[in-house]
């Protein structure tokens, strides 16, 4: 295929992915009651699943410090078209998140024909694992990272006379940013997988720089969580576990690459 033909194929992959985003965006827009009352505004209510679970665990362990009360703040809209604008923009973000597995599948369909047969075999299941990690990260961000941030920031007061009246845009921005950030961070194992396949990352390199990686992880956790030690620890632990899993993935990929090279050398020597 010529370069123009490749661009034509890529264009149709992008068009189909864009159609999927639009379809999911329209679906989210039409499901306004569920989207906002149950999903978006869930972390602002006392009966949210995360708060109830933390309270139950706190009672079970006898640790009152784990109790999480309802965030003390009122949501306000200060712009004439603010609620309509947030309805559209939030529906688009939800559409992007829901369409991500299909969008990645379309991208993979464009990349896959350019791979060697052994690369296709070794990359089997890439769409599935990328999608699973994205969904797990999204759920972790929505149920753990975002509620911890919202609860801490909304309950923080300089003085009891100062009321927290949070702008709707600020609240939704915090929720969506936290959730999407965790979804992307959870893709670390797959990023390492492709880098290891390209020979850019080795398990030895990741072990040598493990301490540096932990520092970076702590910085990332500090960025996506409020200045609360417990929240940072809760977010840091799964990312560290993902890093350790990535080391294992890099080791397996390296072993497979070595075995393939040895097989090729043996085949070449046999032919000679």
C-alpha positions as CSV (number, residue, x, y, z in Angstrom):
1,X,0.0,0.0,0.0
2,X,1.1,3.5,-0.7
3,X,1.4,6.2,1.9
4,X,-1.9,7.8,0.7
5,X,-3.6,4.4,1.0
6,X,-2.4,4.0,4.6
7,X,-3.8,7.4,5.4
8,X,-7.1,6.5,3.8
9,X,-7.3,3.3,6.0
10,X,-6.3,5.3,9.1
11,X,-9.0,7.9,8.3
12,X,-11.7,5.3,8.3
13,X,-10.5,3.8,11.6
14,X,-10.6,7.3,13.1
15,X,-14.1,7.9,11.7
16,X,-15.4,4.7,13.2
17,X,-13.8,5.4,16.6
18,X,-15.3,9.0,16.5
19,X,-18.7,7.5,15.7
20,X,-18.5,5.3,18.7
21,X,-17.6,8.3,20.9
22,X,-20.5,10.2,19.6
23,X,-22.9,7.3,20.2
24,X,-21.8,6.8,23.8
25,X,-21.8,10.6,24.3
26,X,-25.4,10.8,23.1
27,X,-26.4,7.9,25.3
28,X,-24.8,9.6,28.3
29,X,-26.5,12.9,27.4
30,X,-29.9,11.2,27.3
31,X,-29.4,9.4,30.6
32,X,-29.1,12.6,32.4
33,X,-30.8,11.5,35.7
34,X,-28.6,8.4,36.1
35,X,-25.5,10.2,34.9
36,X,-25.7,13.1,37.3
37,X,-27.9,12.0,40.2
38,X,-26.4,8.5,40.6
39,X,-23.0,8.7,39.0
40,X,-21.6,12.2,39.2
41,X,-23.2,13.4,42.4
42,X,-22.8,10.0,44.1
43,X,-19.6,11.0,46.0
44,X,-21.3,14.1,47.4
45,X,-23.9,12.1,49.4
46,X,-23.4,10.3,52.7
47,X,-24.8,6.9,51.3
48,X,-22.1,6.6,48.7
49,X,-20.6,3.1,48.6
50,X,-17.1,4.2,49.4
51,X,-18.1,6.1,52.6
52,X,-20.2,3.2,53.8
53,X,-17.4,0.7,53.2
54,X,-14.8,2.8,55.0
55,X,-17.2,3.2,57.9
56,X,-17.9,-0.5,58.1
57,X,-14.1,-1.3,57.9
58,X,-13.5,1.3,60.6
59,X,-16.1,-0.2,62.9
60,X,-14.7,-3.7,62.3
61,X,-11.1,-2.7,63.0
62,X,-12.2,-0.3,65.8
63,X,-10.4,2.5,64.0
64,X,-12.5,5.7,64.1
65,X,-10.0,7.4,61.9
66,X,-11.3,5.5,58.9
67,X,-14.8,6.9,59.3
68,X,-15.8,9.2,56.5
69,X,-18.7,11.5,57.0
70,X,-20.8,13.2,54.3
71,X,-18.7,16.0,52.7
72,X,-19.9,19.4,54.1
73,X,-20.4,21.5,51.0
74,X,-23.1,22.8,48.7
75,X,-22.9,22.7,44.9
76,X,-23.7,25.8,43.1
77,X,-24.0,26.9,39.5
78,X,-23.0,30.6,38.9
79,X,-23.4,30.8,35.2
80,X,-26.6,31.1,33.1
81,X,-25.5,28.3,30.7
82,X,-23.3,26.5,33.3
83,X,-25.5,23.4,33.8
84,X,-26.1,22.9,30.1
85,X,-22.4,23.3,29.4
86,X,-21.5,20.8,32.1
87,X,-24.2,18.4,30.8
88,X,-22.6,18.4,27.4
89,X,-18.9,18.3,28.5
90,X,-19.5,15.6,31.1
91,X,-21.4,13.5,28.6
92,X,-18.5,13.8,26.2
93,X,-16.0,12.7,28.9
94,X,-18.2,9.7,29.7
95,X,-18.5,8.9,26.0
96,X,-14.7,8.9,25.7
97,X,-14.3,6.6,28.6
98,X,-17.0,4.2,27.5
99,X,-15.7,4.2,23.9
100,X,-12.1,3.7,24.9
101,X,-12.0,-0.1,24.4
102,X,-13.5,0.2,20.9
103,X,-11.3,3.1,20.0
104,X,-8.2,1.2,21.0
105,X,-9.4,-1.8,19.0
106,X,-9.7,0.4,15.9
107,X,-6.1,1.7,16.5
108,X,-4.9,-1.8,17.0
109,X,-6.5,-3.0,13.8
110,X,-4.5,-0.3,11.9
111,X,-1.2,-1.3,13.6
112,X,-1.6,-5.0,13.6
113,X,-1.1,-5.6,9.8
114,X,2.4,-4.0,10.1
115,X,3.6,-6.5,12.7
116,X,5.6,-9.6,12.0
117,X,3.8,-13.0,12.6
118,X,5.6,-13.6,15.9
119,X,4.8,-10.1,17.1
120,X,1.1,-10.6,16.4
121,X,1.3,-13.9,18.3
122,X,3.0,-12.3,21.3
123,X,0.6,-9.4,21.3
124,X,-2.5,-11.5,21.3
125,X,-5.0,-10.2,23.8
126,X,-3.5,-6.7,23.9
127,X,-6.9,-5.1,23.3
128,X,-8.5,-7.1,26.1
129,X,-5.8,-6.4,28.7
130,X,-5.6,-2.7,27.8
131,X,-9.4,-2.4,28.2
132,X,-9.4,-4.3,31.5
133,X,-6.7,-2.2,33.0
134,X,-8.4,1.0,31.8
135,X,-11.7,-0.1,33.4
136,X,-10.0,-1.2,36.7
137,X,-8.2,2.1,36.9
138,X,-11.4,4.0,36.1
139,X,-13.3,2.2,38.9
140,X,-10.4,2.7,41.3
141,X,-10.3,6.4,40.6
142,X,-14.1,6.8,40.9
143,X,-14.6,4.7,44.0
144,X,-11.4,5.3,45.9
145,X,-9.2,8.2,44.7
146,X,-11.9,10.7,43.8
147,X,-14.1,10.2,47.0
148,X,-11.1,10.5,49.2
149,X,-10.1,13.8,47.5
150,X,-13.6,15.2,47.5
151,X,-14.2,14.3,51.1
152,X,-10.9,15.8,52.3
153,X,-11.0,19.0,50.2
154,X,-14.7,19.7,50.8
155,X,-14.5,19.1,54.6
156,X,-11.3,21.2,55.1
157,X,-12.0,24.5,56.8
158,X,-9.9,27.3,57.9
159,X,-12.6,28.5,60.3
160,X,-16.1,27.1,61.1
161,X,-17.7,30.4,60.0
162,X,-16.5,29.8,56.4
163,X,-18.9,27.7,54.4
164,X,-17.8,25.6,51.5
165,X,-19.9,26.5,48.5
166,X,-18.3,24.6,45.6
167,X,-18.8,25.5,42.0
168,X,-20.3,22.7,39.9
169,X,-17.5,22.9,37.4
170,X,-14.8,22.5,40.1
171,X,-16.5,19.5,41.6
172,X,-17.0,17.7,38.3
173,X,-13.5,18.6,37.1
174,X,-12.0,17.0,40.3
175,X,-14.1,13.9,39.9
176,X,-13.4,13.3,36.2
177,X,-9.7,14.3,36.4
178,X,-9.1,11.8,39.3
179,X,-11.0,9.0,37.6
180,X,-9.3,9.4,34.2
181,X,-5.9,9.9,35.7
182,X,-6.1,6.6,37.5
183,X,-7.4,4.9,34.4
184,X,-4.3,6.0,32.5
185,X,-1.9,5.2,35.3
186,X,-3.3,1.6,35.4
187,X,-2.0,1.1,31.9
188,X,1.6,0.9,33.2
189,X,1.9,-2.9,32.7
190,X,0.8,-2.7,29.1
191,X,3.1,0.2,28.4
192,X,6.0,-1.7,29.9
193,X,5.0,-4.8,27.8
194,X,5.3,-2.8,24.5
195,X,8.5,-1.1,25.6
196,X,10.0,-4.5,26.6
197,X,8.9,-5.9,23.2
198,X,10.8,-3.0,21.6
199,X,13.9,-3.7,23.7
200,X,13.7,-0.3,25.4
201,X,13.0,-1.7,28.9
202,X,14.4,-4.7,30.7
203,X,13.5,-6.2,34.2
204,X,17.1,-5.5,35.3
205,X,16.7,-1.8,34.5
206,X,13.4,-1.6,36.3
207,X,14.9,-3.3,39.4
208,X,17.9,-0.9,39.4
209,X,15.6,2.1,39.2
210,X,12.9,0.7,41.6
211,X,13.7,3.3,44.3
212,X,13.5,6.1,41.8
213,X,10.2,4.7,40.4
214,X,8.8,4.6,44.0
215,X,9.6,8.3,44.4
216,X,8.0,9.1,41.1
217,X,4.9,7.1,42.1
218,X,4.7,9.0,45.4
219,X,4.8,12.3,43.5
220,X,2.1,11.1,41.1
221,X,0.0,10.0,44.1
222,X,0.5,13.4,45.7
223,X,-0.6,15.1,42.5
224,X,-3.8,13.1,42.0
225,X,-4.8,13.0,45.7
226,X,-5.3,15.7,48.3
227,X,-2.6,16.4,50.9
228,X,-3.8,13.6,53.1
229,X,-1.3,10.8,54.0
230,X,-3.9,8.0,54.2
231,X,-5.3,8.9,50.7
232,X,-1.8,9.0,49.2
233,X,-0.9,5.6,50.7
234,X,-4.2,4.1,49.4
235,X,-3.4,5.3,45.9
236,X,0.3,4.5,46.0
237,X,0.0,0.8,47.0
238,X,-1.8,-0.4,43.8
239,X,0.5,1.7,41.6
240,X,3.6,0.0,43.3
241,X,1.9,-3.4,42.8
242,X,1.4,-2.5,39.1
243,X,5.1,-1.6,38.9
244,X,6.1,-5.0,40.3
245,X,3.8,-6.7,37.9
246,X,5.4,-4.7,35.1
247,X,8.8,-6.1,36.1
248,X,7.4,-9.6,35.9
249,X,5.9,-8.8,32.5
250,X,9.3,-7.4,31.3
251,X,11.0,-10.6,32.5
252,X,8.6,-12.9,30.6
253,X,8.9,-10.8,27.4
254,X,12.7,-10.8,27.7
255,X,12.8,-14.6,28.1
256,X,10.5,-15.1,25.1
257,X,12.6,-12.8,23.0
258,X,15.8,-14.7,24.0
259,X,14.1,-18.0,23.2
260,X,13.0,-16.8,19.8
261,X,16.5,-15.5,18.9
262,X,18.1,-18.7,20.0
263,X,15.6,-20.7,17.9
264,X,16.4,-18.4,14.9
265,X,20.1,-18.9,15.4
266,X,19.7,-22.7,15.6
267,X,17.6,-22.7,12.5
268,X,20.2,-20.6,10.6
269,X,23.0,-22.8,11.7
270,X,21.0,-25.9,10.6
271,X,20.5,-24.4,7.2
272,X,24.2,-23.5,6.9
